[in-house]
Amino acid sequence: MNILISFAIVFIIIFLYIIIIKKISNKLYKLITRDIFKIQIILVPITILYSIIFAYFLKINFVEMGIQIGDYKKGLTFVSIFGLPIFILTYIFAKLTKKSELNDLKYLTINSKWQMIYIWIFVGLTEETFFRGLIQTYLSKSIEGSFMKISYSVIITSVIFSLFHILNVKNKNETLKAFLQLFPTRFLISLILGYTFQISKSLIYPIIIHNLIDVITFSTIKKTINN
């Protein structure tokens, strides 16, 4: 019963978040800018505040959310040992992406100065605070156990994280085909991000990995487009 209640609460958190962000995004699109990456930057403090408010009501403190240095030795070790292979694989994947396939991922082809600012600084901060700091932490309090040392909360959050990107399809920034093809990759990356948070107890290290993966992907694909 407690697990079902936890899932219901997570569903409510995500559902309300989608509604709120959608309404604010539409207002920003009409009144301020049509640049989706500039809009994403404006939404960053709103997402973080939303996460903190729900964390407060769910009795999750800042330390539990990972707003601390944490175990920097484990964090940096994980970034080095596991992060480097991921960065290399990400680069290879992006390098092998054909121009014809970019039509399935429209957000990669957008030419905006705000794009790299968002990716270099804010994407990891926003998504990791919400998914790892709030969702994963809350689930870890109500769902015990692990599989191969990876907690069930990490695995469940990774499924949620991967499914959340279906919004890219809804917003026509990604085709359904691309979403399905990228699902396993997103799930795997999310597992690594979640486990990094699990062992380091800090958002710093998954944020570093997350940002670098997206920077490598976008930068490499931009070169493909320009060439």
HELIX and SHEET records of a PDB file:
HELIX    1   1 ASN A    2  LEU A   31  1                                  30    
HELIX    2   2 ILE A   36  PHE A   57  1                                  22    
HELIX    3   3 PHE A   62  MET A   65  1                                   4    
HELIX    4   4 TYR A   72  PHE A   78  1                                   7    
HELIX    5   5 VAL A   79  GLY A   83  3                                   5    
HELIX    6   6 LEU A   84  LEU A   96  1                                  13    
HELIX    7   7 LYS A   99  ASP A  104  5                                   6    
HELIX    8   8 LYS A  106  LEU A  108  5                                   3    
HELIX    9   9 LYS A  113  ILE A  117  1                                   5    
HELIX   10  10 TYR A  118  PHE A  122  3                                   5    
HELIX   11  11 VAL A  123  GLU A  128  1                                   6    
HELIX   12  12 THR A  129  GLN A  136  3                                   8    
HELIX   13  13 THR A  137  SER A  142  1                                   6    
HELIX   14  14 TYR A  152  PHE A  164  1                                  13    
HELIX   15  15 ILE A  166  LYS A  170  1                                   5    
HELIX   16  16 LEU A  176  SER A  200  1                                  25    
HELIX   17  17 ILE A  204  ASN A  226  1                                  23    
SHEET    1   A 2 SER A 146  PHE A 147  0                                        
SHEET    2   A 2 ILE A 150  SER A 151 -1                                        
END                                                                             
